[in-house]
Amino acid sequence: MSEDTKVHAELRESFGKGFARRLRAAGKIPAVIYGHGTEPVHVALPGHQVGLIIRRANALLELDIEGKEQLALVKDVQKDPVHQVIEHIDLLVVRKGEKVTIDVPILVTGEPAPGTIVNQDANTLSIEAEATHIPQNLEVSVEGLEEGAHITAADVKLPKGSTLLADPEVLIVAISVPAEVDLGEEGETAEGAEGEAAAEGEAAAEDAAAE
């Protein structure tokens, strides 16, 4: 845990859209904490700080709720579809040493062999990891890979203590050569059609001017 993930949470007993709007106007975010068989706890979080933290996938917060510490994993962030303002956050209670199931973003690095391209089939990978050691991403290198090479979930290196939950054969990336676009006769025909259309347009304009 780092200092920037320590968040002061205020308990709240008022609910409803009107109260939530007032909270957001005051720079705070409504949130609910649940899990481990506990009763849901409704809190207000500092908007700017939490907004920065949740830019990372699977963010873990170390909450201070009236002097009581609680670890919580960000499970869902609800945003206004138009203005992208955070409207509400769902937090899951976790404990140190506990393992959680998360979808971790895949980061492709490196450059494949000249003349080839990278086709990424999966953007995230489902794994089980310790709540306090959740990776920000899973790195996949394509450096120097030739056409026909591919990387599956089983090839991805996971952090120590993590377990792959996705199908090991799921394709992550494949290396291929881009298909060349050959217009040929169709291209010539298309150009001819465009030329004819332009000529017809000019002729029509001349006739109209003559009238």
C-alpha positions, -999 to 999 in steps of 0.1 A, spaced: 0 0 0 12 35 -7 3 69 8 -18 79 -22 -42 51 -16 -50 61 19 -85 77 18 -106 94 44 -142 82 41 -171 99 57 -201 79 68 -234 91 53 -269 84 64 -287 105 38 -295 91 4 -314 99 -29 -305 117 -61 -308 151 -45 -283 143 -17 -259 127 -42 -259 158 -64 -251 179 -34 -222 156 -25 -208 158 -60 -212 196 -60 -191 196 -28 -164 176 -45 -173 142 -30 -183 109 -45 -211 87 -30 -199 51 -25 -210 18 -9 -188 -8 8 -200 -44 9 -187 -80 12 -176 -107 36 -212 -109 49 -211 -74 63 -239 -49 61 -234 -24 33 -217 8 45 -225 41 27 -197 66 26 -186 98 9 -151 99 -7 -129 128 -16 -136 133 -53 -103 146 -67 -81 121 -48 -102 91 -56 -107 102 -92 -69 100 -97 -66 66 -79 -92 49 -100 -75 57 -132 -56 25 -125 -75 -7 -131 -85 -27 -100 -76 1 -76 -73 -8 -39 -82 18 -13 -70 19 23 -100 36 39 -101 54 71 -137 53 83 -140 73 115 -107 59 127 -113 24 115 -91 11 87 -107 -10 59 -92 -23 27 -116 -21 -3 -113 -30 -39 -130 -8 -65 -155 -31 -83 -177 -7 -102 -175 30 -112 -207 46 -125 -203 77 -146 -226 101 -163 -226 89 -199 -225 125 -213 -202 144 -189 -182 114 -176 -186 127 -140 -183 99 -114 -217 94 -99 -211 64 -76 -185 38 -67 -190 2 -55 -163 -10 -32 -156 -46 -21 -143 -54 14 -110 -73 12 -84 -85 37 -47 -86 36 -35 -120 22 -69 -126 7 -70 -135 -30 -95 -118 -54 -106 -125 -89 -99 -96 -113 -95 -88 -150 -61 -72 -156 -53 -51 -187 -28 -65 -211 1 -42 -222 17 -51 -255 53 -40 -257 81 -42 -283 81 -42 -322 75 -73 -343 96 -82 -373 97 -56 -401 67 -57 -424 44 -74 -399 16 -61 -376 3 -71 -342 -33 -82 -339 -45 -81 -303 -74 -104 -296 -77 -99 -258 -74 -67 -239 -77 -82 -204 -69 -115 -187 -88 -130 -158 -65 -140 -129 -66 -146 -92 -42 -125 -72 -35 -113 -36 -56 -82 -29 -26 -62 -19 -5 -73 -49 -28 -67 -78 -7 -59 -110 -16 -28 -129 -12 -47 -161 2 -79 -176 31 -72 -200 33 -92 -233 64 -86 -255 62 -90 -293 97 -79 -299 111 -94 -331 83 -119 -335 78 -132 -371 46 -137 -392 25 -166 -378 38 -162 -342 11 -160 -315 8 -156 -278 -19 -173 -257 -29 -168 -221 -7 -197 -210 23 -177 -224 17 -147 -202 40 -143 -172 20 -138 -141 31 -121 -108 42 -144 -80 13 -158 -61 -12 -152 -90 -32 -179 -108 -45 -179 -143 -83 -183 -145 -89 -177 -182 -86 -206 -207 -49 -211 -213 -55 -214 -250 -72 -180 -253 -54 -160 -280 -38 -128 -268 -19 -115 -299 -10 -129 -333 16 -116 -357 7 -113 -394 16 -95 -426 -10 -69 -437 -29 -78 -468 -21 -56 -498 -49 -37 -514 -49 -45 -552 -75 -24 -570 -67 -39 -604 -95 -37 -630 -120 -28 -603 -99 3 -594 -97 13 -630 -134 8 -634 -141 28 -604 -119 56 -616 -136 55 -650 -170 56 -634 -160 87 -614 -147 103 -646 -179 97 -664 -200 110 -635 -179 142 -634 -182 146 -672 -220 142 -670 -221 167 -642 -202 193 -663 -224 187 -694 -255 192 -673 -242 224 -659 -233 237 -694 -269 229 -706 -284 247 -677 -263 278 -684 -273 277 -720 -310 277 -712 
